[in-house]
Amino acid sequence: MLPTFAMLSEWHIILALIIVFLLFGGRKLPELARGVGEAIKEFKKSQREIASDDTHRQVTAPPPGEAIPPVSTPTQPAAPGTPPKSGDSKQG
């Protein structure tokens, strides 16, 4: 896919710059360019921060052959005929 500016000739770019100059005037152009420059700097800064956060958050997998421990262990039911513990919700 071609970049957008590759399809424009130099006359298109010059005409666009003249229109921008007429719309904003000579005094506003430096402010406009400064604002665009600051926006680009902020965008690049946030990209670097996101990339550095991603490298710190990488999860390492256990080595092959090593078992992953279970998250929770199931409880075993009480033997028949024994009274339920005080914490059990079963009535019985």
C-alpha positions in Angstrom: 0.0 0.0 0.0 1.3 3.4 -0.9 1.6 6.2 1.7 -0.9 9.0 1.3 1.7 11.7 0.5 3.3 9.6 -2.3 0.2 10.1 -4.5 0.4 13.9 -4.1 2.6 16.0 -6.4 4.6 19.0 -5.3 1.9 21.3 -6.7 -0.7 19.7 -4.5 1.4 20.2 -1.4 2.2 23.9 -2.3 -1.5 24.6 -2.9 -2.4 23.0 0.5 0.3 25.1 2.2 -1.1 28.3 0.6 -4.6 27.5 1.7 -3.4 26.8 5.3 -1.5 30.1 5.3 -4.6 32.0 4.1 -6.8 30.3 6.7 -4.6 30.7 9.7 -2.4 33.8 8.8 1.3 34.3 9.4 1.0 34.8 13.2 -0.9 31.6 13.9 1.4 29.3 11.9 4.3 29.2 14.4 1.8 28.5 17.2 0.1 25.8 15.1 3.5 24.2 14.3 4.6 24.3 17.9 1.4 22.6 19.0 1.8 19.9 16.4 5.4 19.3 17.5 4.4 19.0 21.2 1.6 16.6 20.3 4.0 14.4 18.3 6.5 14.4 21.3 3.8 13.4 23.7 2.6 10.6 21.4 6.1 9.2 21.1 6.7 9.5 24.9 3.5 7.5 25.6 4.5 4.9 23.0 7.9 4.4 24.8 6.1 4.2 28.2 3.7 1.5 26.9 6.6 -0.5 25.3 8.6 -0.4 28.6 5.5 -1.4 30.6 5.0 -4.4 28.3 8.5 -5.6 28.8 8.2 -5.4 32.6 4.8 -7.3 32.6 5.9 -10.3 30.5 4.9 -13.6 32.2 7.4 -16.4 32.2 6.2 -19.9 31.6 7.5 -22.7 33.8 10.2 -24.9 32.4 9.0 -27.9 30.4 8.3 -30.9 32.6 7.5 -28.8 35.6 3.9 -29.0 36.8 1.9 -25.9 37.4 0.5 -25.9 41.0 -3.3 -25.9 41.3 -5.0 -22.7 42.2 -7.3 -24.2 44.9 -7.5 -27.6 46.5 -10.9 -29.4 46.6 -12.2 -30.2 50.1 -13.0 -33.8 50.9 -16.5 -34.6 52.3 -16.9 -35.8 55.8 -17.2 -39.6 56.4 -20.8 -40.9 56.8 -21.9 -40.9 60.4 -19.7 -38.0 61.6 -21.2 -34.8 62.7 -20.7 -31.8 60.4 -18.1 -29.2 61.4 -19.4 -25.9 62.7 -18.4 -24.1 59.5 -20.3 -26.5 57.2 -23.6 -25.3 55.8 -25.0 -28.9 55.3 -27.7 -29.9 57.6 -27.7 -33.5 58.4 
